[in-house]
C-alpha cells in the first residue's frame, strides 16, 4: 500500500482538489474569453460565480485547519496552499472584470498568449497537487510551469513594449494604454501566483520525500 500524506479522516486533500478545480474552470473561461471575445458579460459573470464558490472552499479549509489538532502537513504549508489558490482565482476574476468593464477594443495578441500560458501553468499545478496526494515526484510538471513562467515574462515585455510604443498625442491612445496596462498588470499577478503555487507544492513534496 502506498504512503499517503493525507489520511482519509482529514479533508484537506479533497478540499484542495475541489479548490483547484474551481481555479482551472475559471482560467479556462478566461482563456476562451481572450481568444474569442464573445459572450463577454456572461463569461465574466460565470467567473464571478466560480470565484465566490472557491472562496467558500477556502473558508472551509481555514475552518478545518483551525479545528484539527494534528495535521498531515505543517500548518503553514496547508495555509499557504489555501491562500495561494484563493489569491490566484481572485487575480483571474480581476482580469476578467477589467476586460468586461473597459472598452479595450480588439484583444491584443500578447495578452491572448499570456492567458493561454497561465492556463497551462494552472493545469500543470493541478497535476503537481495530484502527485502530492500520492507522494510521487512531479519534476516534469514543475519544469513545464517554470518554462511557461519564463515565456510569460518575455510576452509581457513584448506586450508592454508594443503598448507604450504607440503614438500618445491623442487622448484616445493614452486611454488605450492605461486600460491595457491595468489588464496586463492583473495577468502578471495571476502568473506570479501560479508560479508561487508551484513553489509551495514543490516545497511540500521535498519536505515529505
ROGULO-395793 format. One line per field, with one value per residue: residue number from 1; residue in one letter; x, y, z of N, C-alpha, C in turn. Coordinates in steps of 0.02 Angstrom, whole numbers, padded with zeros to 5 digits. Example, Ala and Ser with C-alpha at 12.3 -4.5 7.8 and 13.67 -1.06 7.14 Angstrom:
BEGIN
i c(1 / 2) $
aa c(A / S) $
n.X c(00660 / 00642) $
n.Y c(-00284 / -00112) $
n.Z c(00390 / 00354) $
ca.X c(00615 / 00684) $
ca.Y c(-00225 / -00053) $
ca.Z c(00390 / 00357) $
c.X c(00660 / 00645) $
c.Y c(-00165 / 00002) $
c.Z c(00390 / 00394) $
This chain:
BEGIN
i c(1 / 2 / 3 / 4 / 5 / 6 / 7 / 8 / 9 / 10 / 11 / 12 / 13 / 14 / 15 / 16 / 17 / 18 / 19 / 20 / 21 / 22 / 23 / 24 / 25 / 26 / 27 / 28 / 29 / 30 / 31 / 32 / 33 / 34 / 35 / 36 / 37 / 38 / 39 / 40 / 41 / 42 / 43 / 44 / 45 / 46 / 47 / 48 / 49 / 50 / 51 / 52 / 53 / 54 / 55 / 56 / 57 / 58 / 59 / 60 / 61 / 62 / 63 / 64 / 65 / 66 / 67 / 68 / 69 / 70 / 71 / 72 / 73 / 74 / 75 / 76 / 77 / 78 / 79 / 80 / 81 / 82 / 83 / 84 / 85 / 86 / 87 / 88 / 89 / 90 / 91 / 92 / 93 / 94 / 95 / 96 / 97 / 98 / 99 / 100 / 101 / 102 / 103 / 104 / 105 / 106 / 107 / 108 / 109 / 110 / 111 / 112 / 113 / 114 / 115 / 116 / 117 / 118 / 119 / 120 / 121 / 122 / 123 / 124 / 125 / 126 / 127 / 128 / 129 / 130 / 131 / 132 / 133 / 134 / 135 / 136 / 137 / 138 / 139 / 140 / 141 / 142 / 143 / 144 / 145 / 146 / 147 / 148 / 149 / 150 / 151 / 152 / 153 / 154 / 155 / 156 / 157 / 158 / 159 / 160 / 161 / 162 / 163 / 164 / 165 / 166 / 167 / 168 / 169 / 170 / 171 / 172 / 173 / 174 / 175 / 176 / 177 / 178 / 179 / 180 / 181 / 182 / 183 / 184 / 185 / 186 / 187 / 188 / 189 / 190 / 191 / 192 / 193 / 194 / 195 / 196 / 197 / 198 / 199 / 200 / 201 / 202 / 203 / 204 / 205 / 206 / 207 / 208 / 209) $
aa c(X / X / X / X / X / X / X / X / X / X / X / X / X / X / X / X / X / X / X / X / X / X / X / X / X / X / X / X / X / X / X / X / X / X / X / X / X / X / X / X / X / X / X / X / X / X / X / X / X / X / X / X / X / X / X / X / X / X / X / X / X / X / X / X / X / X / X / X / X / X / X / X / X / X / X / X / X / X / X / X / X / X / X / X / X / X / X / X / X / X / X / X / X / X / X / X / X / X / X / X / X / X / X / X / X / X / X / X / X / X / X / X / X / X / X / X / X / X / X / X / X / X / X / X / X / X / X / X / X / X / X / X / X / X / X / X / X / X / X / X / X / X / X / X / X / X / X / X / X / X / X / X / X / X / X / X / X / X / X / X / X / X / X / X / X / X / X / X / X / X / X / X / X / X / X / X / X / X / X / X / X / X / X / X / X / X / X / X / X / X / X / X / X / X / X / X / X / X / X / X / X / X / X / X / X / X / X / X / X) $
n.X c(00042 / 00031 / 00109 / 00018 / 00003 / -00109 / -00219 / -00374 / -00471 / -00447 / -00490 / -00419 / -00348 / -00450 / -00520 / -00424 / -00410 / -00540 / -00545 / -00443 / -00500 / -00597 / -00517 / -00455 / -00567 / -00609 / -00499 / -00500 / -00617 / -00580 / -00476 / -00548 / -00624 / -00526 / -00483 / -00592 / -00673 / -00810 / -00979 / -00950 / -01000 / -01076 / -00979 / -00892 / -00978 / -00997 / -00868 / -00860 / -00955 / -00896 / -00780 / -00835 / -00884 / -00763 / -00708 / -00787 / -00745 / -00614 / -00634 / -00686 / -00574 / -00491 / -00569 / -00566 / -00430 / -00415 / -00485 / -00426 / -00318 / -00202 / -00115 / -00093 / 00006 / 00127 / 00056 / 00077 / 00106 / -00015 / -00094 / -00029 / -00048 / -00186 / -00212 / -00140 / -00201 / -00324 / -00292 / -00250 / -00365 / -00434 / -00358 / -00379 / -00515 / -00509 / -00442 / -00534 / -00640 / -00590 / -00574 / -00706 / -00764 / -00689 / -00679 / -00588 / -00564 / -00499 / -00436 / -00272 / -00135 / -00018 / -00075 / -00170 / -00089 / -00024 / -00126 / -00158 / -00040 / -00044 / -00155 / -00102 / -00002 / -00079 / -00153 / -00049 / -00003 / -00109 / -00086 / 00031 / -00019 / -00098 / 00002 / 00063 / -00033 / -00017 / 00109 / 00212 / 00342 / 00353 / 00425 / 00429 / 00312 / 00330 / 00442 / 00386 / 00297 / 00388 / 00449 / 00344 / 00321 / 00436 / 00415 / 00303 / 00357 / 00434 / 00332 / 00258 / 00346 / 00356 / 00222 / 00198 / 00295 / 00251 / 00133 / 00169 / 00237 / 00156 / 00081 / 00059 / -00008 / -00140 / -00289 / -00369 / -00280 / -00195 / -00286 / -00312 / -00186 / -00179 / -00288 / -00252 / -00133 / -00175 / -00244 / -00140 / -00064 / -00142 / -00147 / -00012 / 00004 / -00077 / -00003 / 00114 / 00063 / 00024 / 00148 / 00196 / 00111 / 00155 / 00285 / 00259 / 00194 / 00296 / 00391 / 00326 / 00321 / 00460 / 00491 / 00423 / 00473) $
n.Y c(-00060 / 00110 / 00254 / 00388 / 00563 / 00620 / 00570 / 00474 / 00524 / 00657 / 00805 / 00891 / 00867 / 00831 / 00951 / 01041 / 00992 / 01013 / 01151 / 01181 / 01135 / 01231 / 01344 / 01304 / 01292 / 01425 / 01488 / 01426 / 01476 / 01610 / 01603 / 01564 / 01679 / 01777 / 01727 / 01721 / 01830 / 01840 / 01836 / 01909 / 01971 / 01867 / 01769 / 01835 / 01850 / 01715 / 01680 / 01759 / 01695 / 01569 / 01607 / 01651 / 01530 / 01464 / 01541 / 01503 / 01371 / 01397 / 01457 / 01347 / 01264 / 01339 / 01334 / 01195 / 01182 / 01259 / 01183 / 01061 / 00964 / 00883 / 00887 / 00827 / 00886 / 01019 / 01157 / 01284 / 01254 / 01202 / 01314 / 01402 / 01340 / 01351 / 01494 / 01537 / 01477 / 01536 / 01672 / 01665 / 01634 / 01749 / 01845 / 01803 / 01829 / 01969 / 02005 / 01966 / 02049 / 02177 / 02168 / 02153 / 02273 / 02380 / 02465 / 02394 / 02372 / 02279 / 02118 / 02107 / 02024 / 01976 / 01970 / 01872 / 01760 / 01760 / 01730 / 01602 / 01534 / 01551 / 01473 / 01345 / 01336 / 01332 / 01215 / 01123 / 01141 / 01086 / 00952 / 00933 / 00946 / 00832 / 00734 / 00759 / 00713 / 00579 / 00557 / 00562 / 00598 / 00756 / 00821 / 00843 / 00914 / 01029 / 01084 / 01117 / 01216 / 01315 / 01342 / 01399 / 01509 / 01584 / 01608 / 01688 / 01802 / 01852 / 01875 / 01971 / 02079 / 02103 / 02134 / 02249 / 02331 / 02350 / 02414 / 02536 / 02592 / 02652 / 02796 / 02939 / 03057 / 03078 / 03086 / 02970 / 02868 / 02870 / 02831 / 02702 / 02642 / 02654 / 02574 / 02445 / 02428 / 02409 / 02287 / 02200 / 02206 / 02137 / 02009 / 01977 / 01969 / 01858 / 01759 / 01759 / 01712 / 01585 / 01527 / 01538 / 01449 / 01329 / 01329 / 01318 / 01192 / 01111 / 01129 / 01068 / 00936 / 00905 / 00919 / 00814 / 00703) $
n.Z c(00000 / -00044 / 00028 / 00097 / 00106 / 00155 / 00266 / 00267 / 00355 / 00362 / 00279 / 00200 / 00078 / -00015 / -00013 / -00062 / -00193 / -00242 / -00234 / -00325 / -00443 / -00463 / -00487 / -00607 / -00690 / -00696 / -00759 / -00883 / -00939 / -00942 / -01035 / -01149 / -01163 / -01194 / -01315 / -01403 / -01375 / -01356 / -01293 / -01177 / -01058 / -01000 / -00979 / -00891 / -00782 / -00749 / -00709 / -00594 / -00514 / -00498 / -00430 / -00309 / -00261 / -00244 / -00143 / -00037 / -00019 / 00019 / 00143 / 00209 / 00214 / 00297 / 00412 / 00440 / 00466 / 00581 / 00672 / 00680 / 00770 / 00752 / 00606 / 00436 / 00362 / 00383 / 00468 / 00414 / 00282 / 00235 / 00252 / 00162 / 00036 / 00027 / 00034 / -00075 / -00187 / -00172 / -00192 / -00323 / -00401 / -00373 / -00441 / -00570 / -00582 / -00568 / -00684 / -00783 / -00747 / -00778 / -00917 / -00948 / -00903 / -00956 / -01112 / -01212 / -01343 / -01482 / -01433 / -01379 / -01454 / -01376 / -01247 / -01262 / -01282 / -01160 / -01068 / -01111 / -01079 / -00941 / -00913 / -00944 / -00845 / -00729 / -00749 / -00749 / -00619 / -00552 / -00583 / -00512 / -00383 / -00380 / -00388 / -00267 / -00177 / -00192 / -00154 / -00251 / -00372 / -00457 / -00552 / -00693 / -00718 / -00640 / -00702 / -00825 / -00787 / -00745 / -00868 / -00940 / -00861 / -00885 / -01021 / -01010 / -00950 / -01056 / -01150 / -01085 / -01082 / -01219 / -01248 / -01168 / -01220 / -01354 / -01324 / -01261 / -01363 / -01449 / -01532 / -01434 / -01438 / -01445 / -01348 / -01344 / -01375 / -01264 / -01166 / -01208 / -01184 / -01044 / -01002 / -01051 / -00986 / -00855 / -00871 / -00915 / -00800 / -00705 / -00762 / -00753 / -00613 / -00588 / -00654 / -00578 / -00457 / -00494 / -00518 / -00388 / -00321 / -00376 / -00323 / -00186 / -00178 / -00228 / -00128 / -00019 / -00065 / -00070 / 00063 / 00120 / 00060) $
ca.X c(00000 / 00071 / 00103 / -00020 / 00012 / -00174 / -00262 / -00443 / -00513 / -00432 / -00521 / -00380 / -00332 / -00511 / -00536 / -00375 / -00427 / -00601 / -00525 / -00404 / -00546 / -00629 / -00467 / -00447 / -00628 / -00609 / -00448 / -00522 / -00665 / -00541 / -00440 / -00598 / -00643 / -00473 / -00474 / -00650 / -00702 / -00882 / -01017 / -00906 / -01036 / -01095 / -00918 / -00869 / -01024 / -00982 / -00805 / -00877 / -00990 / -00846 / -00737 / -00873 / -00884 / -00695 / -00699 / -00820 / -00699 / -00557 / -00656 / -00692 / -00506 / -00469 / -00606 / -00538 / -00364 / -00421 / -00517 / -00388 / -00261 / -00145 / -00125 / -00048 / 00061 / 00136 / 00000 / 00095 / 00101 / -00087 / -00116 / -00001 / -00084 / -00253 / -00215 / -00113 / -00254 / -00376 / -00267 / -00246 / -00431 / -00452 / -00325 / -00415 / -00576 / -00491 / -00426 / -00597 / -00679 / -00563 / -00591 / -00778 / -00783 / -00654 / -00688 / -00518 / -00558 / -00477 / -00391 / -00203 / -00108 / 00022 / -00118 / -00201 / -00038 / -00011 / -00181 / -00152 / 00015 / -00070 / -00197 / -00059 / 00030 / -00128 / -00167 / 00009 / -00003 / -00158 / -00052 / 00078 / -00061 / -00117 / 00062 / 00073 / -00079 / 00006 / 00179 / 00252 / 00381 / 00316 / 00477 / 00413 / 00259 / 00360 / 00485 / 00342 / 00272 / 00443 / 00459 / 00290 / 00332 / 00487 / 00382 / 00259 / 00399 / 00450 / 00271 / 00239 / 00391 / 00335 / 00156 / 00204 / 00335 / 00206 / 00082 / 00197 / 00269 / 00105 / 00078 / 00024 / -00029 / -00213 / -00317 / -00394 / -00222 / -00174 / -00336 / -00299 / -00127 / -00196 / -00332 / -00216 / -00082 / -00210 / -00257 / -00076 / -00043 / -00179 / -00123 / 00055 / -00007 / -00102 / 00053 / 00158 / 00030 / 00027 / 00215 / 00201 / 00077 / 00201 / 00340 / 00233 / 00183 / 00361 / 00421 / 00293 / 00345 / 00528 / 00492 / 00394 / 00502) $
ca.Y c(00000 / 00170 / 00302 / 00447 / 00620 / 00643 / 00516 / 00480 / 00562 / 00728 / 00826 / 00943 / 00850 / 00838 / 01022 / 01071 / 00972 / 01047 / 01220 / 01184 / 01127 / 01297 / 01387 / 01282 / 01309 / 01497 / 01508 / 01402 / 01526 / 01670 / 01588 / 01568 / 01749 / 01813 / 01701 / 01734 / 01894 / 01833 / 01824 / 01936 / 01981 / 01802 / 01736 / 01870 / 01831 / 01647 / 01681 / 01786 / 01642 / 01518 / 01637 / 01650 / 01460 / 01449 / 01574 / 01460 / 01315 / 01424 / 01465 / 01280 / 01241 / 01376 / 01307 / 01130 / 01192 / 01285 / 01134 / 00999 / 00969 / 00853 / 00893 / 00783 / 00928 / 01078 / 01203 / 01338 / 01229 / 01199 / 01384 / 01432 / 01312 / 01379 / 01565 / 01548 / 01460 / 01587 / 01733 / 01651 / 01642 / 01820 / 01881 / 01784 / 01869 / 02039 / 02012 / 01963 / 02109 / 02234 / 02159 / 02163 / 02342 / 02427 / 02457 / 02386 / 02360 / 02211 / 02085 / 02109 / 01956 / 01953 / 01955 / 01807 / 01710 / 01759 / 01694 / 01531 / 01507 / 01549 / 01413 / 01286 / 01336 / 01311 / 01144 / 01085 / 01145 / 01035 / 00888 / 00931 / 00933 / 00761 / 00696 / 00769 / 00669 / 00510 / 00557 / 00547 / 00653 / 00797 / 00862 / 00863 / 00965 / 01090 / 01113 / 01147 / 01279 / 01363 / 01361 / 01445 / 01572 / 01620 / 01631 / 01744 / 01861 / 01878 / 01900 / 02033 / 02132 / 02118 / 02167 / 02317 / 02369 / 02369 / 02459 / 02602 / 02616 / 02685 / 02869 / 02960 / 03127 / 03081 / 03063 / 02902 / 02824 / 02867 / 02791 / 02632 / 02620 / 02648 / 02516 / 02382 / 02423 / 02378 / 02217 / 02164 / 02202 / 02084 / 01945 / 01965 / 01948 / 01789 / 01716 / 01754 / 01669 / 01516 / 01503 / 01531 / 01387 / 01276 / 01329 / 01293 / 01121 / 01079 / 01130 / 01016 / 00872 / 00895 / 00913 / 00750 / 00650) $
ca.Z c(00000 / -00048 / 00082 / 00080 / 00151 / 00178 / 00290 / 00245 / 00400 / 00353 / 00216 / 00166 / 00008 / -00055 / -00019 / -00107 / -00262 / -00261 / -00243 / -00386 / -00500 / -00474 / -00518 / -00676 / -00727 / -00707 / -00808 / -00949 / -00963 / -00958 / -01097 / -01202 / -01169 / -01229 / -01382 / -01446 / -01355 / -01366 / -01231 / -01126 / -00995 / -00972 / -00955 / -00831 / -00729 / -00730 / -00670 / -00528 / -00477 / -00481 / -00379 / -00246 / -00238 / -00221 / -00078 / 00014 / -00007 / 00056 / 00213 / 00237 / 00228 / 00356 / 00469 / 00454 / 00495 / 00650 / 00716 / 00677 / 00815 / 00718 / 00534 / 00397 / 00339 / 00425 / 00464 / 00370 / 00213 / 00220 / 00246 / 00101 / -00023 / 00027 / 00017 / -00142 / -00236 / -00166 / -00224 / -00394 / -00432 / -00366 / -00495 / -00632 / -00582 / -00579 / -00755 / -00820 / -00731 / -00816 / -00987 / -00953 / -00890 / -01001 / -01184 / -01232 / -01414 / -01500 / -01386 / -01403 / -01461 / -01319 / -01190 / -01277 / -01269 / -01087 / -01034 / -01129 / -01038 / -00873 / -00909 / -00941 / -00780 / -00679 / -00761 / -00726 / -00546 / -00531 / -00588 / -00455 / -00324 / -00383 / -00370 / -00195 / -00141 / -00199 / -00134 / -00310 / -00399 / -00505 / -00582 / -00762 / -00715 / -00613 / -00755 / -00875 / -00758 / -00747 / -00937 / -00959 / -00824 / -00923 / -01082 / -00991 / -00939 / -01121 / -01181 / -01051 / -01107 / -01288 / -01246 / -01141 / -01269 / -01408 / -01298 / -01249 / -01425 / -01490 / -01529 / -01373 / -01446 / -01444 / -01284 / -01350 / -01372 / -01194 / -01130 / -01228 / -01148 / -00972 / -00993 / -01061 / -00934 / -00798 / -00888 / -00912 / -00730 / -00671 / -00789 / -00723 / -00544 / -00590 / -00673 / -00520 / -00408 / -00519 / -00503 / -00315 / -00303 / -00394 / -00275 / -00122 / -00185 / -00235 / -00061 / 00021 / -00091 / -00048 / 00136 / 00140 / 00019) $
c.X c(00044 / 00058 / 00066 / -00008 / -00053 / -00216 / -00335 / -00485 / -00500 / -00455 / -00478 / -00367 / -00393 / -00530 / -00488 / -00392 / -00490 / -00587 / -00487 / -00448 / -00581 / -00581 / -00459 / -00508 / -00629 / -00559 / -00465 / -00571 / -00630 / -00504 / -00488 / -00618 / -00591 / -00465 / -00532 / -00680 / -00777 / -00916 / -00978 / -00941 / -01052 / -01034 / -00890 / -00913 / -01010 / -00918 / -00818 / -00911 / -00940 / -00799 / -00771 / -00875 / -00815 / -00681 / -00731 / -00775 / -00640 / -00575 / -00663 / -00624 / -00480 / -00504 / -00580 / -00470 / -00368 / -00449 / -00481 / -00325 / -00197 / -00159 / -00075 / 00012 / 00071 / 00079 / 00015 / 00089 / 00027 / -00114 / -00092 / -00035 / -00152 / -00253 / -00186 / -00164 / -00310 / -00355 / -00266 / -00313 / -00455 / -00420 / -00357 / -00480 / -00562 / -00475 / -00490 / -00639 / -00656 / -00578 / -00666 / -00799 / -00752 / -00673 / -00618 / -00509 / -00537 / -00429 / -00321 / -00173 / -00064 / -00020 / -00152 / -00152 / -00023 / -00064 / -00178 / -00096 / -00006 / -00113 / -00155 / -00026 / -00017 / -00146 / -00110 / 00015 / -00054 / -00128 / -00003 / 00039 / -00082 / -00057 / 00076 / 00029 / -00056 / 00080 / 00225 / 00289 / 00340 / 00363 / 00458 / 00360 / 00287 / 00404 / 00443 / 00314 / 00326 / 00454 / 00406 / 00295 / 00383 / 00456 / 00337 / 00298 / 00417 / 00389 / 00249 / 00282 / 00372 / 00270 / 00161 / 00245 / 00293 / 00156 / 00110 / 00233 / 00219 / 00110 / 00035 / -00002 / -00104 / -00239 / -00340 / -00337 / -00197 / -00221 / -00327 / -00240 / -00143 / -00238 / -00293 / -00160 / -00112 / -00223 / -00194 / -00052 / -00077 / -00159 / -00055 / 00048 / -00032 / -00046 / 00100 / 00128 / 00031 / 00096 / 00224 / 00168 / 00122 / 00258 / 00319 / 00225 / 00248 / 00396 / 00392 / 00316 / 00415 / 00532 / 00469 / 00420 / 00531) $
c.Y c(00062 / 00217 / 00364 / 00502 / 00642 / 00584 / 00529 / 00524 / 00637 / 00750 / 00876 / 00928 / 00857 / 00911 / 01058 / 01055 / 01007 / 01121 / 01228 / 01177 / 01193 / 01345 / 01369 / 01301 / 01384 / 01518 / 01482 / 01451 / 01590 / 01661 / 01592 / 01640 / 01788 / 01789 / 01717 / 01804 / 01895 / 01818 / 01849 / 01941 / 01915 / 01766 / 01769 / 01854 / 01761 / 01642 / 01709 / 01733 / 01589 / 01544 / 01637 / 01579 / 01440 / 01481 / 01534 / 01401 / 01338 / 01433 / 01397 / 01251 / 01274 / 01350 / 01238 / 01136 / 01214 / 01233 / 01067 / 01006 / 00943 / 00854 / 00850 / 00820 / 00984 / 01126 / 01260 / 01317 / 01226 / 01269 / 01415 / 01405 / 01344 / 01452 / 01579 / 01531 / 01512 / 01652 / 01724 / 01662 / 01714 / 01861 / 01864 / 01824 / 01942 / 02052 / 02013 / 02025 / 02169 / 02229 / 02173 / 02236 / 02392 / 02412 / 02454 / 02378 / 02288 / 02183 / 02083 / 02039 / 01934 / 01934 / 01887 / 01750 / 01704 / 01719 / 01620 / 01499 / 01502 / 01487 / 01350 / 01280 / 01310 / 01237 / 01100 / 01086 / 01095 / 00966 / 00879 / 00915 / 00860 / 00716 / 00701 / 00722 / 00596 / 00502 / 00536 / 00609 / 00691 / 00843 / 00888 / 00918 / 01032 / 01124 / 01146 / 01213 / 01333 / 01388 / 01411 / 01511 / 01615 / 01648 / 01691 / 01808 / 01894 / 01909 / 01966 / 02092 / 02153 / 02158 / 02238 / 02361 / 02394 / 02422 / 02530 / 02631 / 02652 / 02761 / 02891 / 03031 / 03134 / 03054 / 02990 / 02851 / 02816 / 02824 / 02717 / 02603 / 02608 / 02585 / 02450 / 02373 / 02391 / 02304 / 02175 / 02155 / 02146 / 02015 / 01927 / 01940 / 01876 / 01740 / 01706 / 01709 / 01596 / 01487 / 01493 / 01467 / 01327 / 01271 / 01300 / 01217 / 01083 / 01075 / 01077 / 00947 / 00856 / 00883 / 00844 / 00691 / 00593) $
c.Z c(00000 / 00010 / 00058 / 00131 / 00183 / 00201 / 00272 / 00290 / 00396 / 00283 / 00176 / 00093 / -00037 / -00066 / -00066 / -00180 / -00286 / -00275 / -00310 / -00448 / -00515 / -00509 / -00593 / -00718 / -00744 / -00760 / -00878 / -00979 / -00983 / -01024 / -01156 / -01216 / -01209 / -01301 / -01429 / -01436 / -01372 / -01299 / -01170 / -01058 / -00961 / -00943 / -00892 / -00771 / -00703 / -00689 / -00600 / -00484 / -00453 / -00426 / -00311 / -00217 / -00211 / -00154 / -00022 / 00031 / 00035 / 00130 / 00247 / 00256 / 00292 / 00419 / 00489 / 00489 / 00567 / 00698 / 00717 / 00719 / 00783 / 00643 / 00496 / 00368 / 00389 / 00415 / 00415 / 00297 / 00192 / 00209 / 00180 / 00038 / -00029 / 00003 / -00052 / -00196 / -00233 / -00202 / -00300 / -00429 / -00426 / -00422 / -00563 / -00637 / -00597 / -00652 / -00797 / -00808 / -00771 / -00890 / -00997 / -00946 / -00938 / -01074 / -01214 / -01307 / -01428 / -01449 / -01416 / -01402 / -01402 / -01258 / -01199 / -01262 / -01194 / -01050 / -01050 / -01087 / -00964 / -00863 / -00903 / -00873 / -00726 / -00687 / -00737 / -00650 / -00517 / -00533 / -00530 / -00390 / -00322 / -00364 / -00295 / -00155 / -00141 / -00180 / -00191 / -00333 / -00451 / -00543 / -00651 / -00764 / -00690 / -00665 / -00809 / -00851 / -00762 / -00819 / -00960 / -00922 / -00861 / -00987 / -01067 / -00979 / -01005 / -01155 / -01150 / -01074 / -01177 / -01288 / -01222 / -01189 / -01326 / -01385 / -01291 / -01310 / -01470 / -01483 / -01470 / -01378 / -01448 / -01378 / -01287 / -01346 / -01301 / -01153 / -01145 / -01189 / -01074 / -00960 / -00998 / -01011 / -00871 / -00811 / -00884 / -00840 / -00693 / -00697 / -00758 / -00652 / -00541 / -00606 / -00614 / -00466 / -00429 / -00507 / -00428 / -00292 / -00319 / -00344 / -00207 / -00124 / -00190 / -00166 / -00016 / 00000 / -00066 / 00027 / 00159 / 00098 / 00062) $
